[in-house]
């Protein structure tokens, strides 16, 4: 968080180094959390799918233009392999894990509150996994409404043919966001079978990841709107990530206000699907 706070207050080489530092710290936080709370299988699956898969699809994109469009990375983000800065796949992983946990939290069943005024009926069991994959995909892919305009503005990569683009976001083609959706759904669809049952439920140990997701959302809106002079991406990102961030915030707030069966505050609000 400190690195993100310092980011808009710096520039040039220092800002580029802060970008790298932020991604590395976020990566270690997400992978470390997966390891400590779900075990080695989950952490390895996360790294294989998000980091390994992220590198593979970025290398494919640089070489062929599919699925994001034609683009080139500058040398500002550190060492490259196959034209891809090694830091880039770490960013996929950093946000993939909290996006997954948020989706699980939003579709989990809480026996004490299901059907009450404070929590609607859960997603039907037959549709739960498609719903989770869809929410996790949105949770990850909509982050790019902040990320790509910011990184293009900083000169970290450039698009060869950035049209058509979203209104107010020149320099980034729509194909890029569609590519993010495609890869995000592949990551989320693969994570559950590879990671096992441990990723099918959430509990109080996952609150730091919820906080990370909400912090990323709120701080990105503020930074783009106030400090980075990117009002259009502030609006697009705020609207896009709100599809997941706002329900998460509401759900967490309701859980805090819902007492346990004995009238005491509840410390665990999720159970396995």
PyMOL commands that set and color helices and strands:
alter all, ss='L'
color gray80, all
select helices_A, chain A and resi 2-7+12-38+40-64+87-106+125-141+144-153+174-195+197-200+204-227+231-257
alter helices_A, ss='H'
color red, helices_A
select strands_A, chain A and resi 71-73+80-81+84-85+157-159
alter strands_A, ss='S'
color yellow, strands_A
deselect
rebuild
show_as cartoon
